[in-house]
Amino acid sequence: MPEIKIGQPVDIVVEHGVIRSSSVQDILEDRIVLLQIAPPLPDSYIDKTIIVTYLTLADRRIRRGFRARIVEMREGYVTVGRGFPVIIVERVSPCDVCDLRVHERRRPQPEMKIKLGDDCLEIVDISVSGAHLVRAAGKRVILKVDDTILLTIQNGADKNDRQARIIRLWHSKGADGPEHLAVIFTSEI
């Protein structure tokens, strides 16, 4: 079995560019039970292959993953005394280092700035297709995965507006801490 544990968060690549958060609910002999994603996968995905990825426990900067075939979907899988909707998968490839990014991301040039409304965002890295951005802690509009946002990107004298879709969102330093956004650019305005 891969180096994952019950309760560990994972990202599921459903199809190219569609990545959803989940977590490991149970590990059986040759199967892994994952929390159903939102929006839930329909039964038509049974026998289809997905990619299950996770950050390694030893080094949270290394992402590994494996291909898995969906063998069952269940509405009330009971663990820890509660029932959850789950996706049950069988691993069909060995674990390997993987990257969720379509294009290589780079550190931004010092003159590059990205704003969401009036908020200036920290740019962790950026590519042609997306970016990892951080919003400072404090009061702000609530965002969620799959929201489309309007970003103003300024690089020196060049300034343009880009729509982006949030594909992952998490907080560092607790729920009130800085908010990390993984976004893909959808179009120019």
Disulfide bonds with the S-S distance in Angstrom:
none
